[in-house]
Amino acid sequence: MTAKKTHEELVELLQAGKIGFLRFVMDGDSAEDYLEWCQTHGTDPSDESAEFYVEQTDIDQMDRQVMDDESYGVWN
């Protein structure tokens, strides 16, 4: 069994075209969340649904980071 890759390593492989979105998600930390998401949305695990899942969850994470930022809303 190969060692689990870090998120950064998976991002690099994905951007280099060496892996698809499905492998990116399944080899990462969110494999269980993704499979649950597929079930909830009535879709099968595939590169297309994995890409959509990544886009949706990345947006959610960015929104949370912005909201959690203490200086949010304070523009100098």
C-alpha positions in Angstrom: 0.0 0.0 0.0 1.4 3.4 -0.9 1.6 6.2 1.6 -1.3 8.7 1.4 -0.4 11.8 -0.5 -0.8 15.2 0.9 -3.5 17.6 -0.4 -0.7 19.7 -2.1 0.7 16.6 -3.8 -2.7 15.6 -5.1 -3.3 19.2 -6.4 0.0 19.1 -8.3 -0.9 15.7 -9.9 -4.3 16.9 -10.8 -3.0 20.1 -12.3 -0.3 18.2 -14.2 -3.0 15.9 -15.7 -1.6 12.8 -14.1 -4.8 12.0 -12.1 -8.4 12.9 -12.7 -10.8 14.5 -10.2 -12.2 11.1 -9.1 -8.8 9.9 -8.0 -8.0 13.3 -6.5 -11.1 13.1 -4.3 -10.8 9.4 -3.4 -7.1 9.7 -2.5 -7.7 12.8 -0.4 -9.3 13.4 3.0 -12.8 13.9 1.7 -13.5 10.4 0.1 -16.2 9.5 2.6 -17.8 13.0 2.3 -17.8 12.7 -1.5 -19.4 9.2 -1.5 -22.1 10.5 0.9 -22.5 13.6 -1.4 -23.0 11.3 -4.4 -25.6 9.3 -2.6 -27.4 12.4 -1.5 -27.4 13.8 -5.1 -28.3 10.5 -6.7 -25.1 10.5 -8.8 -22.3 7.9 -9.3 -18.7 8.6 -8.5 -17.0 9.8 -11.7 -14.5 12.4 -12.8 -17.4 14.7 -13.7 -19.2 14.5 -10.4 -15.9 14.6 -8.5 -15.0 17.8 -10.3 -18.4 19.4 -9.5 -18.0 18.2 -5.8 -14.6 19.8 -5.6 -15.9 23.1 -7.1 -18.8 23.2 -4.6 -16.8 22.3 -1.5 -13.9 24.7 -2.5 -16.5 27.5 -2.7 -17.9 26.5 0.7 -14.5 26.4 2.3 -13.5 29.8 0.8 -16.8 31.4 2.1 -16.1 30.0 5.6 -12.6 31.3 5.5 -13.8 34.8 4.5 -16.5 34.7 7.2 -14.0 33.5 9.8 -11.5 36.2 9.0 -11.6 38.7 11.9 -11.2 41.7 9.6 -14.1 40.7 7.4 -16.2 43.7 6.6 -13.7 46.2 7.9 -12.2 48.0 4.9 -9.6 50.6 5.6 
